[in-house]
């Protein structure tokens, strides 16, 4: 954060707190020697955070419902290794080694929403879409050669990234068609990605291009290289991920989130 932007930042922090009960841990300011410390945040990142939270709040019908759903969230930046972000109930952390996208904001805040309901939202999604988490069956599939993944670790090879149901580390057999899957896919990640897809799909916002790209990659031929997602067996995987006529609103995930934000799915 530059010294010249301090007034602007203060106003943005106040908006985040008053509208969404989101508190940013500031790491900028004047130190004991009177020297300005920039910290890890930028003016542009505060803008992106505020705008992206607004997109998530919009599908919930406003800030009041957002606050009820998440119960207040503290946001900070710190070194969290290779991850771009992480979340738990009432806390979202972004990696201080780089910046973050609007997609990452919505994804991590979706995790915080799920965590605030004791991870029952992701379990409800799993049930709604006809999925199941069955580690033993997953191990058996890998043992008999029906998996597109390694036994114990992620592979960085086309056709070997664990995209098929149950061929991931969690033994997560997703139902219907998510927008993608890999070795780290589980019901928690499924929920967060489903929320981000719903927020971005066909809405002409900062998530929309990425949401569209996640679907269109499955129109590529096997072995083709996508500029965002690299090389893979796209035509083969289209069976698992490409929705009817390429319309994500035809998936059970889109319908689940629609029902959830409209209050038609009750979580005890």
N, C-alpha and C positions, 0 to 999 in steps of 0.2 A: 504494500500500500504506500503510495507516494504521499508525502506531507501535504501537497497541494490538494489531495483528494479527501482529506480527513473530514471535512464538513459533509461532503456527499456520503461518505461511508457511514457517518453517524446517523444520517437521515435514513439510509437503507437498513441499518441495524434496527432502528426504531420501527420501521415498517414491518420487518420480519417478525419482531416481537409482538407488536400490537395486532397484526392481521392473522398471524399463523402460530403464535407462541413458539417461535423458533429463535434460539439464542446462539449467536456466533461467538466462539471464543476468540477474542482479538489477540493478535500477537504482534501488533504494530504500535508504535508510539515512541516517546522520548525516554531514553534510558537515564540512569543516575548521573551520567556525565553530560547530559543535555544533548546527546547525539540521537538523531532520528533513526529508528529501526524499522525497516520496511515490512518485516515479517514475511509470511508465506502467501498472504491473500493479496489480490489485486482488485481494483475497482470493477473490472470486467467480470471477475468471478462472483463478486457480490451481486452484480446485475443478473448474471446467469442463474445464480442460486435463487434469487427472488422471483425471477420470471418462471423458472422451471417449477418451483413450488406452486406458483400460481396456476400452472397448467394442471398439476395434480389436484389442487383444490377445486378447480373448475369442474372436473368430472364428479367431484363429491358435492357439488352445488354450493361451494363457497367456503370461506375461512372458518366459519363456526363449525361446520361438519368436519373439516380437516382437523381442527383442534380436538374435537370429540374422538375422532378416529385414532389420532396419534398421541394425544395426551401431553403435548409439549415435547420439543426436541432440541437438544444441544448439538451444535455442529462445530467441528474443529478440523484442522489440518495437521497431520503428523506423518512421519515415515512409517508406513505399514507394509514395507517390502514390495512384492510384485503386484499387489492388488491396487486397483484404482480407488476403491472405496470399501467400506464395511459398515454394518449397522446392527444395532440391537434396540431394544425398547428405549426410547427417549435419547438415543445417541447415534449420530451419523458422523463418520470420520472419512475424510478424503485424503489421498496421498499427497504429502507435501513435496514429493519429488517431481511433481508435474501438475498440470491443471486437470480439470474435469469437464465432461460434456453435460449437456442438458439430459441426455439419456441416463448417464450415471446418477445424476441427482434424483430423477424419478425412480430409478431402479433401487437405490439405497433407501429412499424414503418409503418405498413400498415394503422393503424388508422391515423398517421400523414400525410400519403400520401392522404388519403381520406379527411382529414380536410383541407389540402392545396388546395383542389378542392371544398371547401365549401360543403363537404359531398355528392357530386354528384356521386361519384364512387359507394358508397353503394346503392344509389337510383337506379343507372343504373343496378347493380346486381339484386336488387329486381325485376325490370321490366324484365330483361333478363330471369330470372328463373321462372317468372310467379307468383311472390309473391305479397303480399299487406299488409299494416299496417292498421288494422281496429279494433280499441279498443272496439267500441260498440258491434260488432259481437262477439268479444272475450268474453266480459262480458256476452252476451246472452248464449254462449256455456257453460260457467261455471254455469250460473243460471239454465239451464235445465239438467245439469249433463253430458254433453258431453266432459268435459275437464278432463285431467289427472293432474290437479293442483288445488291448493287452490284459493280462490277468490283474496286474497290480499297479500299473502306472499309465499315464497318458502318453500316447504316441503322436508325433507330429508328421503323420503320413496320410496322403489322400486315401479315403476309404477305411482308415484305421483309427478314427478319432472318437469312437464310442458314441456315435449318433443314434444308433438303433435303440428301441425300447429295451431297458434293462441292461444295456451294455456299457454302463457307466459305473463309477466308483460306489455310488449309493445303492445300486440295484434298483433303480427307479424305472418302472415300466410305465411311462406316460401313456395316457389314453388320448384319442383323437389326434390333432395335429398342432403341435407347438410351432413357433416360428423358427426353431432350431434346437439343437441339442449337442452336447459334447461330454467328455469324460467327467466333468464336474457338475453335470446337470442333476438336480434333485427337485423335490417338490417346492423347496424354499426358493430356489433360483427360477423355477417355473412360474411361481406366483409373481415374483418381481419383474420378470421379463413379460409376463402377460399384462401386467399393469402398464408397463412402458409401451407395449404394442398398442394397447387400447388408447392410451393418451395420444400416441402419435399417428395412428392409422387414419389416413385420409382427412386430416384436420388442418393441414397447411401450417404447422408450427415447427418448432426447432427439433422435434423428434421425428417428424413425418418422413423425411428423406431416408433416414436410417431404417425406419419401420418398413418402408417400401423396398429398400435394398435387401432386407432380410428375407423377403418373400421372392423377389425377382431372381435371386441367385440360383434358385432351383429350376430356372428355365435354361440354364447353361448346360452345355454338353459335359459328359464325364471327362475329367481331366482338364477342363478349362480353368483359367485363373481369373478369379473375381478381384477387382481392385481393392475391395474392403476385406474380403474373407479368404483370400488365397486360393489354392487349388484343392479340388475335391471331386468326388464322384457325384456330381450334382443331379444328373438325370436319375440315377439309382435312388438317391435320397429324397427325390421329389415325392415319391410314394408316401413317405412318412411326414413330410412337412408342407408340401404345396397345397393350399386350400382349394376348394371348388372354384374354378374360374379365376383363381388368383385373388379371391376376395376374402380377406382375413375375417370379415364380419360373419362369414359362414362357419367359423370354427366354434367349438364349444368353449374355448377360452374367452373369446370375445363376448359370448353370451353370458358366461359366468361373471365377468367383470361388470357387464351391463346390469345384470340382476343384483350384484353386490352393491354397486353405487346407488342404485335406485331403492335400496332397502328391502329387496324381495328375498334376499338370502340372510337368514338370521343366524348369528354365531353366539352360542351360549357363553 
